Amino acid sequence: MVAVKGAFGAVNPSRADAMTRIAVGFSGGPTATEIVECVRLAEQLGYESAWVAEGHGGDQFAILSGCAAATSTIRLGTDITSVFVRTVPTIAMAAMTVDDLSGGRFMLGVGSSHKVQVEPEHSVVYSKPLTRVSETVEAVRQLIATGSLNYQGQTFQIEQFDLWFEPHRREIPIYIAAVFPKMTALCGEIADGIILTRSTLETAATAREHIAEGAARAGRKPSEVEVTTLLPTAVADTLAAARDLIRPGLALYAGFFPRYNQLVAAHGFGHEADAIATAWKSGDRRGAVAAVSDEMIDATSIAGPPEYCRERLQAYRESGVDLPIISPFARGPGAKATFEAAVRACAPQ
């Protein structure tokens, strides 16, 4: 791959490579060992990166360390590390650890997560998410670059923290998860990349407008920000079967997370968003799943037979997405097989 290094360390491929770029994301389901095996397979099949969420799916940095030991070329990232449930020093040291173990293949994806997770699940106050993300990125970069941190911000204060080891790199690419305009513009100001989610074919163009606004404020070029998106993915022999595999995951995200419910409504699926939220709140999980329409799946996901999935991925690339990240949803004993099937079906041809 012919690549150049961006202003903050991001890697931008040549135009030829851009037409086949693909990544895979994990948000729980397979065990840690199974994820490592899936990432090894993804590397063999030509995937350029693998991303691991945290939430309820295991310790992301520990899993990525296992992936680093089992692979040699695929890039490894978090999608995302919550800026509320880990402190800046722990985020920075975890990032530097995986970067060292992988020989400089790590990317740090951070985000504000969600109030419905941060407060009840971690007993941490959720406040000023935009400022918290901005200050975290600044402080993490400072600690990695200089080995020392004294930071007095609005959302946290660190009196003094020093590294007792030498990082593999003094600069690690940082991506920010964003859904709405303010956080998207912040990506334009300070991030190497943006991590979108559940995008439609219109999302990238709108996101790039907000990225350009933020980049202009910081005196940067918008092209310095890589546009990635997590795409719910299911592969099956028929479109109908694939849609049914997607439905439970979309119901969970649109039912449990208010921000994602708003996103679905903003995509033009207000009726579905209301129905899913109502059913979820009442404990009617089946009703929430049933409220996920075929049209909503088709607009925000990669679902269908292998050839159709590859065509959809190409459509996302042509819409302005630099790096589509397939994101299968599976729980239970068969989770690994579901992920492997998606990884094989969507691999570069």
C-alpha positions as MATLAB code, in Angstrom:
seq = 'MVAVKGAFGAVNPSRADAMTRIAVGFSGGPTATEIVECVRLAEQLGYESAWVAEGHGGDQFAILSGCAAATSTIRLGTDITSVFVRTVPTIAMAAMTVDDLSGGRFMLGVGSSHKVQVEPEHSVVYSKPLTRVSETVEAVRQLIATGSLNYQGQTFQIEQFDLWFEPHRREIPIYIAAVFPKMTALCGEIADGIILTRSTLETAATAREHIAEGAARAGRKPSEVEVTTLLPTAVADTLAAARDLIRPGLALYAGFFPRYNQLVAAHGFGHEADAIATAWKSGDRRGAVAAVSDEMIDATSIAGPPEYCRERLQAYRESGVDLPIISPFARGPGAKATFEAAVRACAPQ';
ca = [
       0.000    0.000    0.000;
       1.311    3.428   -0.945;
       0.604    5.779    1.940;
       1.487    9.151    3.346;
       1.475   10.353    6.919;
      -1.052   13.028    7.845;
      -0.505   16.049   10.075;
      -1.460   14.182   13.254;
      -0.185   10.763   12.206;
      -3.112    9.356   10.202;
      -2.340    7.149    7.242;
      -3.968    8.071    3.938;
      -3.879    5.502    1.116;
      -3.439    6.042   -2.568;
      -6.508    6.497   -4.747;
      -6.185    2.962   -6.117;
      -6.233    1.464   -2.635;
      -9.212    3.612   -1.647;
     -11.536    1.571   -3.853;
     -10.946   -1.617   -1.837;
     -10.300   -0.338    1.691;
     -12.208   -2.179    4.391;
     -12.049   -2.782    8.133;
     -13.885   -4.939   10.664;
     -15.239   -3.927   14.066;
     -16.082   -6.040   17.119;
     -18.514   -4.958   19.836;
     -18.933   -8.174   21.756;
     -20.178  -11.657   20.987;
     -17.025  -13.662   20.263;
     -14.640  -14.339   23.133;
     -11.288  -12.566   23.316;
      -9.522  -15.567   21.785;
     -12.112  -15.796   19.008;
     -11.705  -12.112   18.185;
      -7.944  -12.590   17.866;
      -8.576  -15.489   15.484;
     -11.018  -13.403   13.436;
      -8.543  -10.527   13.219;
      -5.831  -12.905   12.053;
      -8.222  -14.099    9.321;
      -9.060  -10.507    8.389;
      -5.374   -9.725    7.950;
      -4.931  -12.752    5.694;
      -7.884  -11.625    3.555;
      -6.616   -8.081    3.034;
      -8.471   -6.039    5.645;
      -6.490   -2.952    6.520;
      -7.634   -2.557   10.115;
      -9.599   -4.119   12.969;
     -11.377   -2.160   15.692;
     -12.562   -3.334   19.099;
     -15.233   -1.678   21.224;
     -15.460   -2.112   24.983;
     -18.925   -1.700   26.482;
     -19.745   -5.233   27.619;
     -17.502   -7.165   25.246;
     -14.269   -7.529   27.228;
     -11.257   -5.294   27.800;
     -10.496   -3.782   24.408;
      -6.828   -3.034   25.027;
      -6.144   -6.554   26.312;
      -7.876   -8.028   23.254;
      -5.944   -5.750   20.904;
      -2.704   -6.769   22.584;
      -3.572  -10.351   21.721;
      -4.307   -9.262   18.161;
      -0.954   -7.463   17.995;
       0.900  -10.632   18.964;
      -1.007  -12.735   16.416;
      -0.667  -10.402   13.403;
       1.983   -8.370   11.620;
       0.417   -5.869    9.213;
      -3.207   -5.101   10.032;
      -3.785   -1.835   11.902;
      -5.550   -2.042   15.263;
      -7.901    0.476   16.854;
     -10.463    1.136   19.576;
     -13.990    2.063   18.572;
     -14.303    3.551   21.056;
     -12.583    4.174   24.360;
     -14.887    6.162   26.627;
     -13.352    9.392   27.893;
     -15.455    9.095   31.045;
     -14.746    5.598   32.341;
     -10.943    5.682   31.908;
      -8.624    8.458   33.076;
      -6.314   10.226   30.651;
      -3.141    8.509   31.933;
      -4.731    5.058   31.689;
      -5.997    5.777   28.165;
      -2.615    7.071   27.045;
      -0.621    4.231   28.617;
      -2.975    1.588   27.211;
      -2.649    3.144   23.756;
       1.138    3.268   23.983;
       1.238   -0.333   25.198;
      -0.704   -1.713   22.223;
       1.240    0.550   19.888;
       4.509   -0.877   21.180;
       3.320   -4.490   21.024;
       2.062   -3.985   17.460;
       5.135   -2.175   16.214;
       3.314    1.097   15.625;
       0.028   -0.200   14.188;
      -2.331    1.234   16.798;
      -5.032    3.903   16.399;
      -6.847    5.365   19.390;
     -10.541    5.875   18.868;
     -12.203    7.882   21.641;
     -15.707    9.110   22.283;
     -18.096   10.418   24.888;
     -20.065    7.169   25.127;
     -23.604    7.596   26.513;
     -25.089    8.893   29.737;
     -27.323    5.796   29.959;
     -24.148    3.715   30.202;
     -21.645    5.922   31.984;
     -23.719    6.870   35.026;
     -25.697    3.718   35.913;
     -23.094    1.192   34.787;
     -19.909    2.901   35.990;
     -21.111    5.310   38.678;
     -19.371    8.213   36.942;
     -20.937   11.643   36.406;
     -21.592   12.384   32.738;
     -21.101   16.091   32.018;
     -19.846   18.341   29.195;
     -19.116   15.508   26.743;
     -17.796   17.768   23.975;
     -15.325   19.486   26.310;
     -14.349   16.189   27.906;
     -13.486   14.670   24.522;
     -11.534   17.753   23.417;
      -9.535   17.961   26.647;
      -8.866   14.226   26.672;
      -7.426   14.293   23.154;
      -5.220   17.266   24.023;
      -3.966   15.728   27.257;
      -3.360   12.260   25.784;
      -1.331   13.789   22.957;
       0.702   15.827   25.434;
       1.518   12.839   27.628;
       2.526   10.663   24.667;
       4.602   13.436   23.088;
       6.445   14.648   26.173;
       6.214   11.837   28.718;
       4.808   14.222   31.310;
       1.423   15.756   32.026;
       0.218   18.619   34.189;
      -3.249   19.592   33.002;
      -5.860   21.956   34.375;
      -9.015   21.594   32.314;
     -12.716   22.210   32.793;
     -13.606   18.530   33.080;
     -10.539   17.098   34.816;
      -7.311   18.207   36.451;
      -4.097   16.209   36.586;
      -1.507   17.557   39.004;
       1.441   15.598   37.641;
       1.884   12.341   35.786;
       5.143   11.041   34.299;
       5.834    8.041   32.097;
       8.412    5.547   33.327;
       9.002    4.052   29.881;
       9.784    5.170   26.326;
       6.854    4.959   23.851;
       7.305    3.242   20.510;
       6.008    6.463   18.883;
       5.587    9.960   20.228;
       2.522   10.456   18.055;
      -0.423    8.053   17.746;
      -3.398    8.680   15.415;
      -6.525    9.672   17.336;
     -10.023    9.222   15.940;
     -13.188   10.636   17.492;
     -16.645    9.086   17.365;
     -19.277   11.604   16.301;
     -22.977   11.541   15.511;
     -24.136   15.148   15.457;
     -22.696   18.428   14.052;
     -20.788   19.824   17.064;
     -18.740   16.686   17.690;
     -18.256   16.241   13.946;
     -16.860   19.767   13.679;
     -14.558   19.018   16.623;
     -13.138   16.160   14.558;
     -12.276   18.724   11.903;
     -10.411   20.760   14.499;
      -8.364   18.133   16.318;
      -8.805   14.542   15.077;
      -6.954   12.348   12.616;
     -10.226   10.662   11.771;
     -13.919   10.492   12.523;
     -15.816    7.326   13.439;
     -19.398    7.591   12.222;
     -21.980    4.875   12.824;
     -25.118    3.547   11.138;
     -24.550    5.878    8.213;
     -26.656    6.246    5.103;
     -25.217    7.022    1.687;
     -25.864   10.702    2.413;
     -24.070   10.835    5.764;
     -20.473   11.281    4.584;
     -21.206   14.366    2.502;
     -22.928   16.090    5.422;
     -20.206   15.042    7.839;
     -17.531   16.439    5.549;
     -19.263   19.834    5.593;
     -19.069   19.972    9.392;
     -15.508   18.641    9.361;
     -14.585   21.458    6.972;
     -16.076   24.023    9.374;
     -13.965   22.714   12.243;
     -10.861   22.391   10.103;
     -11.194   26.010    8.986;
     -11.275   27.167   12.609;
      -8.061   25.262   13.298;
      -6.311   26.211   10.072;
      -6.270   22.611    8.859;
      -7.179   20.924    5.603;
     -10.405   18.856    5.841;
      -8.642   16.108    3.896;
      -6.441   15.504    6.938;
      -9.444   13.880    8.655;
     -10.168   10.306    7.582;
     -13.883    9.476    7.380;
     -14.728    6.020    8.719;
     -18.084    4.535    9.597;
     -19.276    1.496   11.497;
     -21.857   -0.359    9.430;
     -24.070   -3.086   10.932;
     -23.375   -6.111    8.749;
     -25.041   -9.465    8.153;
     -24.414  -11.942    5.355;
     -26.937  -14.598    4.344;
     -28.165  -16.427    1.256;
     -31.128  -14.080    0.906;
     -31.771  -10.411    1.605;
     -34.666  -11.313    3.909;
     -32.539  -13.652    6.017;
     -29.774  -11.065    6.336;
     -32.245   -8.396    7.401;
     -33.524  -10.670   10.157;
     -29.970  -11.067   11.450;
     -29.548   -7.284   11.544;
     -32.863   -6.460   13.217;
     -32.043   -7.325   16.875;
     -28.878   -5.202   16.909;
     -30.584   -2.157   15.441;
     -33.453   -2.560   17.902;
     -30.982   -2.615   20.801;
     -29.117    0.487   19.696;
     -32.190    2.519   18.740;
     -34.088    1.329   21.805;
     -31.485    1.677   24.534;
     -29.400    4.644   23.353;
     -31.291    7.960   22.993;
     -28.563    9.401   20.739;
     -28.850    6.546   18.255;
     -32.624    6.791   18.373;
     -32.287   10.454   17.374;
     -29.883    9.450   14.617;
     -32.350    6.939   13.174;
     -35.075    9.596   13.240;
     -32.758   12.099   11.548;
     -32.203    9.565    8.763;
     -35.924    9.782    8.030;
     -37.179    6.906   10.134;
     -39.010    8.840   12.836;
     -41.935    6.429   12.976;
     -39.637    3.456   13.495;
     -37.576    5.364   16.081;
     -40.677    6.176   18.131;
     -42.025    2.632   17.913;
     -38.711    1.056   18.881;
     -38.219    3.416   21.837;
     -41.765    2.840   23.106;
     -41.486   -0.934   22.892;
     -38.023   -0.977   24.473;
     -39.068    1.230   27.374;
     -41.989   -1.081   28.155;
     -39.744   -4.142   28.100;
     -41.194   -5.450   24.849;
     -38.001   -6.600   23.138;
     -39.838   -8.533   20.438;
     -41.925   -5.483   19.655;
     -38.795   -3.360   19.364;
     -37.233   -5.842   16.939;
     -40.439   -6.004   14.897;
     -40.475   -2.195   14.619;
     -37.157   -2.204   12.714;
     -38.302   -1.848    9.112;
     -36.647   -3.308    6.031;
     -36.175    0.230    4.708;
     -34.327    1.281    7.868;
     -32.010   -1.725    7.581;
     -31.328   -1.159    3.892;
     -30.504    2.512    4.472;
     -28.112    2.069    7.406;
     -26.602   -1.396    7.091;
     -24.760   -3.916    4.961;
     -27.145   -6.867    4.750;
     -27.639   -9.483    2.075;
     -25.818  -12.090   -0.016;
     -22.037  -11.625   -0.404;
     -22.060   -9.928   -3.806;
     -24.782   -7.496   -2.716;
     -22.803   -6.657    0.443;
     -19.699   -5.885   -1.603;
     -21.722   -3.638   -3.897;
     -23.123   -1.758   -0.909;
     -19.642   -1.279    0.538;
     -18.481    0.172   -2.757;
     -21.459    2.538   -2.758;
     -20.395    3.799    0.667;
     -16.848    4.383   -0.574;
     -18.172    6.313   -3.559;
     -20.399    8.376   -1.244;
     -17.357    9.796    0.531;
     -16.515    7.206    3.191;
     -12.759    6.610    3.245;
     -12.944    3.456    5.309;
     -16.103    1.367    5.793;
     -15.961   -0.793    8.937;
     -18.216   -3.845    8.820;
     -19.762   -4.463   12.232;
     -21.497   -7.844   12.574;
     -23.856   -8.335   15.515;
     -23.941  -11.755   17.146;
     -24.233  -13.150   20.634;
     -23.876  -16.673   22.013;
     -21.964  -19.792   20.961;
     -22.271  -19.154   17.211;
     -20.958  -15.586   17.334;
     -17.520  -16.379   15.924;
     -18.998  -18.165   12.901;
     -21.222  -15.161   12.167;
     -18.257  -12.800   12.262;
     -16.094  -15.087   10.141;
     -18.809  -15.386    7.512;
     -19.065  -11.592    7.233;
     -15.279  -11.164    7.143;
     -14.954  -13.708    4.314;
     -17.907  -12.395    2.313;
     -16.868   -8.735    2.440;
     -13.126   -9.233    1.886;
     -11.422   -7.283   -0.918;
     -11.649   -9.106   -4.241;
];
